[in-house]
């Protein structure tokens, strides 16, 4: 009886399937798999031993650890935060983990760390620049972007103006009415940054805020200056000229309060006189 092509094809497939599942072929498949696994394990062991050799080799011991960009933190404090010891093996230093440790420190805004083979580590940090101290019952440092970055220690408050009259929740909250005050404070602080010593941060003792009245300066003369809202650069320039006239004349009495809500009509209250009738326009 003639055998059809279809029958021959089916028999060929069955023969191949039977051969594929034979014990001989299964044995060789297991052998290949075992050698493959052994190869991966061997490669892993080679990498482990090579890494151990590199991280324990004296050739890669750090001869120098350079720190740049720090003004408020000492080199020792930065190395302690980074958990980098003297003569550390530079290959053993986890760069990304060390960077995260540094950037978790309150003073550090950003950090970068790199190796210089064979024996040097460079750490570069960018610190927050303190602009003022926010008094909300506790004292916090704010930076040049208006962000609160740490609680202020007494030694860290020297030479910075104190901001009072706001709650912590009101600071930089766009949905709060205090946002108007936040915007006004930041505008005034940026003007003060550009002024000379008369209205530098060292001369401004306090900026107190009021939702209705706006901002009031207390400077180290001592003197209270009501500024209200807006036109701060123009107002401070006029006040500087007035203070120059007051200091340069023996006939002008000492001034306790300057009201500059209207910069074209600044009202002065003499230090020893408190009645409204004795206020003078200057």
Buried (B, 14 or more C-beta within 10 A) or exposed (E): EEEEEEEEEEEEEEEEEEEEEEEEEEEEEEEEEEEEEEEEEEEEEEEEEEEEEBBEEEEBBBEEBEBEBBEBBEEEBBBBBBEBEEEBBBBBBEEEEBBEBBBEBEBBBEBBBEBEEEBBBBBBBBBBEBBBBBBBEEBBBBBBEBEBBBEBEEEBBEEBBBBBBBEEEBBBBEEBEBBEBBBBBBBBBBBBEEBEEBBBBEBBBBBBBEEEBBBBBBBEBEBBBBBBBBBBBEBBBBBEEBBEEBEEEEEBBEBBBBBBBEBEEBBBBBBEEEEEEEBEEB
